[in-house]
Amino acid sequence: MRIPSTRLMTVVLVGAAVSLIAEAADLVKPDIKPGLWEVTSHPQISGQMPIPEEELAKLTPERRAKVEAAMQSSMASAAKPRVYKECMTAEKIAKGFETADPSEGGSCKKNVITSSSSELQLREECSRPDGKTTVDVHFQISGGVRMTGTINAVMTAGSRTMNMNSKLEGKWLGSSCGSVKEAEEEK
């Protein structure tokens, strides 16, 4: 069994939004200035990691206790605010920030609620053999240089449900990305 890392849980929120943006056909290109952006994420995580109970039941009691402790520690770490810098190139903006992972499998349904150059609101519901995920995204862009938003995700596997709610704030720092190529977390 693979345990999601802290980085993975943080990326799930952003990745879900990115996937939604990349694949929804009814979207208007956002008014975002290319260049270096700083994004601050304030996540809140509650519930249990969505690992099917039958997977946990295969573990010895000692191993299960260690796995559950590691999951709780990982959730606590993932719930800390994060600051990232990312180079938003004209190509990324034109592609819709496409970074979707086609290996995930499952069936997803997307519903675009609002799409304009200054606002995006949508919902994605995905069913997989091992569970279900629902993600609600709402971003607002101001003048091409400021972004605020929320990403709310509910992930379920069997009787285990985890809620991940994150508030995001982004600001354009300048047209030059310097050495930043992809998203980099500030230390």
C-alpha angles and dihedrals in degrees: 000000000000119000116213113244125230090252090051093054091049091047091049090069095048093037093053090053092045091050091050092049093047097050106035109102099201097062127127114219108262119243096242123149114233116241140064116346130187115209125189119199124198105191128187117195127189138164128034131314107266097245113140113253090231089062092052091046090062090065127088113252090253093049092045091052090052092047093049091047090050090049092051091048091048092050091049091050093046090053093064118104114263133199119205134182117210134180107230105199124192087248093056091049092048092049092049092248090292112199100132116152109228092191092073093087124196133096123287133191120197127198120191108209099175129004124174136132089270104034139041125183123169146145131220125192118190129186120198130175089257100042151311135280128196120189126187116193129188122174130173122194123201121200092333090282105075132052133183126179153144132231117193118185131181116193121188134184116171108313094340119098130178125191119204116186120176135181115207132198123184135182134185111241100185146307095272118076094193109195095341111109105158132010110307124187115228115234 
